[in-house]
């Protein structure tokens, strides 16, 4: 396997008042992938990004970027890392093009007007290049943040909630831009509250909560291993309880006994088979149903389940585990 572009080992961060933001994070990012890091507010996502980008000093652990010790060679390696922060932070009276030029120069790169134009055009900002940032909409300001992060052509790009506060059309446009960046060879680490973004864009997904990585896996493998099937049978007549003959299945009655709900399976077809068998069994038992709806769990369902389990038990799941 080729050398990872980022290798984080047992990274910790405890703030002065004793708040633990990172509790032994291990994370490896492969060159050229899009990695989505999911977690609730306060999970440690922004602290982790800040540690890699030199904005937060870790309490312990190691970080290697491009095969080198990131903490030892931070000034040189930081030039190869881009960051689109969650907060909108600008000189609001500056123009778009001056702001992007400044970001390129801040990393010690020579002026390159052709590259600046290319970046601005790719983000539909060229026509706004002479506008003051304070005049732009929230979505366009977010695009300027991305342009500033791309101005020095980073090999590794962090996007911390890049589509927060933008409308659906702009969000989808940004997804296209992220895909184009990957085609250029840029490695992208994305944090987001919009789990459909991870489902749409990411190659791998990590879930972080309370400063711990709960799971890291290929997106498709995660859906297969942790996915579940839900089948909702609308009954012709309500039931007072689940029949004893069906007690071995993961069933529950809802809506005053008028809906029999199956939730189970292993994400590999077992749930679908059991729903079909359950339909046949209900017919044999003369339990009539007038409707059946099925739904495969989404990445959001898996994420919510992992976080809820962690909050109940406070124990991380091993990487790749299919609990």
Number of C-alpha atoms within 10 A of each C-alpha: 4 6 13 15 19 21 20 19 16 14 21 23 24 16 12 7 6 8 9 15 22 26 20 17 20 18 16 16 20 17 18 19 19 24 25 25 22 24 26 16 11 13 20 24 25 18 20 21 20 17 19 23 20 14 12 14 16 22 14 15 15 16 23 20 24 16 12 15 14 23 19 11 12 15 12 11 17 18 19 16 21 22 22 22 19 17 12 12 10 14 11 15 12 15 17 27 23 14 22 26 21 14 18 22 14 13 15 11 14 11 13 13 11 8 15 22 16 15 22 24 15 14 17 15 21 17 9 18 19 13 17 17 22 15 13 15 11 16 16 18 21 25 22 28 24 25 28 24 23 25 26 26 19 19 20 24 22 24 22 21 18 24 23 16 12 17 11 10 9 16 17 15 13 19 17 14 15 19 16 13 18 15 12 11 14 22 25 27 21 25 26 21 18 13 19 13 17 24 18 11 18 21 16 22 25 23 22 25 26 22 24 25 25 24 20 23 19 15 20 15 15 21 21 16 18 22 23 24 23 19 24 21 23 20 18 13 13 18 16 10 11 14 10 7 9 12 10 7 15 11 18 15 18 14 9 11 17 17 22 22 21 22 20 21 22 16 19 15 14 13 22 21 12 18 24 11 12 17 16 11 14 15 12 10 10 8 14 16 19 9 11 15 10 16 12 19 18 16 20 16 15 18 21 14 13 22 21 13 14 18 13 9 9 13 11 19 17 12 14 15 13 15 8
